[in-house]
């Protein structure tokens, strides 16, 4: 498998596990201290961390951290809106657009 494709897949898996973990923790919040949602969320956070470490072994921290965190913020906001039916304001959507442009600049910017 192409190295760039492999790293891209690692990033997407990391973001997916992280976003799913946050969603499960939200669903488990306010219930018993230990419930299936909380356990699942903690488990997926652990998996997300393992995949993130693999990504860190391939790319610079200054490059990958803002990309992973930014994509996680975007994915979590979309999941919150679409699945959890949370209200997202127009200003928040605008902020997400700015975040996408920032991630794009970080990911594809050339070193001077």
VENBEL-V633957 format. One record per residue. N is the residue number from 1. NEAR is the number of other C-alpha atoms within 10 Angstrom. D_CENTER is the distance of its C-alpha to the mean C-alpha in whole Angstrom. Layout:
<<N	NEAR	D_CENTER> <N	NEAR	D_CENTER>>
This chain:
<<1	5	23> <2	7	23> <3	9	21> <4	10	19> <5	10	18> <6	13	17> <7	18	15> <8	13	13> <9	14	13> <10	18	12> <11	22	9> <12	17	8> <13	16	9> <14	27	7> <15	26	3> <16	18	6> <17	22	7> <18	27	5> <19	26	5> <20	21	9> <21	25	10> <22	23	9> <23	21	11> <24	19	14> <25	20	14> <26	15	15> <27	16	17> <28	19	19> <29	14	19> <30	8	23> <31	10	24> <32	9	26> <33	10	24> <34	10	24> <35	14	23> <36	14	21> <37	19	18> <38	22	18> <39	16	19> <40	18	16> <41	24	13> <42	17	15> <43	14	15> <44	21	12> <45	20	11> <46	15	13> <47	17	13> <48	23	9> <49	16	11> <50	13	14> <51	21	12> <52	21	10> <53	13	14> <54	15	15> <55	22	13> <56	17	15> <57	11	18> <58	13	18> <59	12	17> <60	10	18> <61	12	15> <62	10	16> <63	14	15> <64	19	12> <65	15	10> <66	16	10> <67	22	9> <68	19	6> <69	15	6> <70	18	7> <71	22	5> <72	21	2> <73	17	6> <74	20	7> <75	18	6> <76	20	7> <77	20	10> <78	18	11> <79	17	11> <80	18	13> <81	13	15> <82	12	16> <83	10	16> <84	13	16> <85	10	19> <86	12	18> <87	11	20> <88	13	18> <89	9	20> <90	9	21> <91	9	21> <92	12	17> <93	14	17> <94	11	19> <95	13	16> <96	19	13> <97	13	16> <98	12	16> <99	18	13> <100	16	13> <101	12	16> <102	14	15> <103	20	12> <104	12	15> <105	12	18> <106	15	16> <107	13	15> <108	9	19> <109	9	21> <110	7	24> <111	4	25> <112	3	28>>
